[in-house]
Amino acid sequence: MIGHGPKKAVSILLPMKLYEQIKTLSEESQRTTSAYIRQVLRVYLRYYAEHAEEAESDPLIVK
């Protein structure tokens, strides 16, 4: 399970409009912005693992 064990801090630059969207969604879900981004990444990685064989035709799979 992702979330336990050693952690690594990363820094990313986001366009302001994207950051504002993430901030709004994080507030609506009562999460910090960092926690919301971690959750989005977990959901995406789970989706990717389940749909990797459909990667060519699935617009949600980023290569």
CNS distance restraints for C-alpha pairs under 8 A (distance, minus, plus):
assign (resid   2 and name CA) (resid  42 and name CA) 7.54 0.50 0.50
assign (resid   3 and name CA) (resid   7 and name CA) 8.00 0.50 0.50
assign (resid  14 and name CA) (resid  18 and name CA) 6.35 0.50 0.50
assign (resid  14 and name CA) (resid  19 and name CA) 5.97 0.50 0.50
assign (resid  15 and name CA) (resid  19 and name CA) 6.31 0.50 0.50
assign (resid  16 and name CA) (resid  20 and name CA) 6.10 0.50 0.50
assign (resid  17 and name CA) (resid  21 and name CA) 6.33 0.50 0.50
assign (resid  18 and name CA) (resid  22 and name CA) 6.24 0.50 0.50
assign (resid  19 and name CA) (resid  23 and name CA) 5.99 0.50 0.50
assign (resid  20 and name CA) (resid  24 and name CA) 6.11 0.50 0.50
assign (resid  21 and name CA) (resid  25 and name CA) 6.24 0.50 0.50
assign (resid  22 and name CA) (resid  26 and name CA) 5.96 0.50 0.50
assign (resid  22 and name CA) (resid  33 and name CA) 6.84 0.50 0.50
assign (resid  22 and name CA) (resid  36 and name CA) 7.62 0.50 0.50
assign (resid  22 and name CA) (resid  37 and name CA) 7.63 0.50 0.50
assign (resid  23 and name CA) (resid  27 and name CA) 6.19 0.50 0.50
assign (resid  23 and name CA) (resid  33 and name CA) 5.66 0.50 0.50
assign (resid  24 and name CA) (resid  28 and name CA) 6.27 0.50 0.50
assign (resid  25 and name CA) (resid  29 and name CA) 6.24 0.50 0.50
assign (resid  25 and name CA) (resid  36 and name CA) 7.91 0.50 0.50
assign (resid  26 and name CA) (resid  30 and name CA) 6.01 0.50 0.50
assign (resid  26 and name CA) (resid  31 and name CA) 5.06 0.50 0.50
assign (resid  26 and name CA) (resid  32 and name CA) 5.98 0.50 0.50
assign (resid  26 and name CA) (resid  33 and name CA) 5.46 0.50 0.50
assign (resid  26 and name CA) (resid  35 and name CA) 7.93 0.50 0.50
assign (resid  26 and name CA) (resid  36 and name CA) 5.40 0.50 0.50
assign (resid  27 and name CA) (resid  31 and name CA) 5.98 0.50 0.50
assign (resid  27 and name CA) (resid  32 and name CA) 7.03 0.50 0.50
assign (resid  27 and name CA) (resid  33 and name CA) 7.72 0.50 0.50
assign (resid  31 and name CA) (resid  35 and name CA) 5.82 0.50 0.50
assign (resid  31 and name CA) (resid  36 and name CA) 5.78 0.50 0.50
assign (resid  32 and name CA) (resid  36 and name CA) 6.08 0.50 0.50
assign (resid  33 and name CA) (resid  37 and name CA) 6.24 0.50 0.50
assign (resid  34 and name CA) (resid  38 and name CA) 6.24 0.50 0.50
assign (resid  35 and name CA) (resid  39 and name CA) 6.17 0.50 0.50
assign (resid  36 and name CA) (resid  40 and name CA) 6.19 0.50 0.50
assign (resid  37 and name CA) (resid  41 and name CA) 6.20 0.50 0.50
assign (resid  38 and name CA) (resid  42 and name CA) 6.18 0.50 0.50
assign (resid  39 and name CA) (resid  43 and name CA) 6.19 0.50 0.50
assign (resid  40 and name CA) (resid  44 and name CA) 6.12 0.50 0.50
assign (resid  41 and name CA) (resid  45 and name CA) 6.03 0.50 0.50
assign (resid  42 and name CA) (resid  46 and name CA) 6.14 0.50 0.50
assign (resid  43 and name CA) (resid  47 and name CA) 6.13 0.50 0.50
assign (resid  44 and name CA) (resid  48 and name CA) 6.01 0.50 0.50
assign (resid  45 and name CA) (resid  49 and name CA) 6.10 0.50 0.50
assign (resid  46 and name CA) (resid  50 and name CA) 6.33 0.50 0.50
assign (resid  47 and name CA) (resid  51 and name CA) 6.08 0.50 0.50
assign (resid  48 and name CA) (resid  52 and name CA) 5.33 0.50 0.50
assign (resid  48 and name CA) (resid  61 and name CA) 6.38 0.50 0.50
assign (resid  51 and name CA) (resid  55 and name CA) 6.72 0.50 0.50
assign (resid  52 and name CA) (resid  61 and name CA) 7.43 0.50 0.50
assign (resid  54 and name CA) (resid  58 and name CA) 5.96 0.50 0.50
assign (resid  55 and name CA) (resid  59 and name CA) 7.74 0.50 0.50
assign (resid  55 and name CA) (resid  61 and name CA) 5.56 0.50 0.50
assign (resid  55 and name CA) (resid  62 and name CA) 7.96 0.50 0.50
assign (resid  56 and name CA) (resid  61 and name CA) 7.99 0.50 0.50
